[in-house]
Amino acid sequence: MNNPDPQVETVVDLEAIAHNVRILVEHAGDAAVMVVVKADGYNHGAVEVAKAALAAGARELGVTTVEEAVKLRRAGITAPILCWLNTSDTDYVRAIAADIEIAVSSVAHLEAVARAARELNRMAILTLKVDTGLNRNGVSQTEYPRVLSLLRELVAAGTVRFRAIFSHLAQADAPHHPSIDLQRDRFLECVAEAKEQGLQPELVHLSNSAAALTRPDLAFDMVRPGIAVYGLSPIPEISDFGLRPAMTFRARVALVKQVAAGEGVSYGHEWIAPHDTTVALIPAGYADGVPRVLGGRFDVWLGGARRPNRGRICMDQLVVDLGDNAAGVREGDTAILFGGAPGAPHPQEWADTAGTIHYEIVCAPRGRVVRTHIGGAR
Ligand SMILES: Cc1ncc(COP(=O)(O)O)c(C=O)c1O
């Protein structure tokens, strides 16, 4: 059962997800949109986000593991689902039985998929992930010819259905970076090589959020946005693209108290009150996903204004300064850590201060943090 009154929560607005998907669908033109819901929907709730996104016009879903894909099927989602971070000992039988599209990165992966398909006596839906320069997963250029010749045999034998070829860009957040065009050229060569072998993919796709929003020439048959679906700009220095952040991270004030001039606050007394003041205790700390490195360098939205954090962020709690507390903040009031209200901090501010990216900020809330969904189709 849901905790009806959590101390710390993330609230995910599914109407914002739908709004963002509509923007991406518009940018995609004739191409389909595959919404990436790996890592539990970037910590927004994969099932809820997937349903809202499909209702708003997305056509397919992308995840990393078979486990993530099966979870979506179990929730009643029938749209195509691709999983792409597989190994030779992944449970492909489970994936094939659940109609999950499997991406392979090597001959060994493809052999394992074929074994599972034969065992189940059912055709596997197969996608080739090709490495065009990111040098992470994906078939290497050297192994690609061997993958193609095995794939040709498996298609001829009816063991696999060849659904797609895709690749992933290394620097799409710099839309004019020469590596993008280089990867595009290598990608097109990979597609051409497959065709020369008589292999005809039903789809080819390359673009993540950044490319989907800035490089319409790379849309091909489908785009694969992740972060933009959640309302965070993949290139914040260029534009917010009209996206609406979906996640609000908030907590209820646990205590309001006076601190006298000269008193230190939190471990190490890194902050000493320069005058008598009032502080509010926020029951959220680094165990809940508030980066400790933000200590003394960020604000929360509370009582209609930004309130600066004072002293160190602890495992479970942090303290903010209310000054004379003219706003009358009381125990139980809601403090917004990021997102939500106009004026509240944006995950990008946390990312800038913490020296990271907003992806990591929204993926951080965990443990005690209760997630709820509002708005949209569920
Ligand atoms: C293969 C692949 N496609 C698409 C995405 C979505 O990327 P983004 O969240 O930058 O849109 C990712 C994310 O890492 C990915 O690994």
The ligand as an ORCA input file, in Angstrom:
! r2SCAN-3c Opt
* xyz 0 1
  C      21.067      3.082    -27.064
  C      20.424      4.275    -26.460
  N      19.478      4.949    -27.158
  C      18.874      6.040    -26.671
  C      19.198      6.525    -25.421
  C      18.514      7.780    -24.939
  O      19.458      8.788    -24.726
  P      18.984     10.235    -24.192
  O      18.481     10.000    -22.807
  O      20.219     11.054    -24.203
  O      17.932     10.679    -25.105
  C      20.163      5.868    -24.659
  C      20.552      6.388    -23.355
  O      21.601      6.230    -22.856
  C      20.784      4.711    -25.179
  O      21.715      4.036    -24.484
*
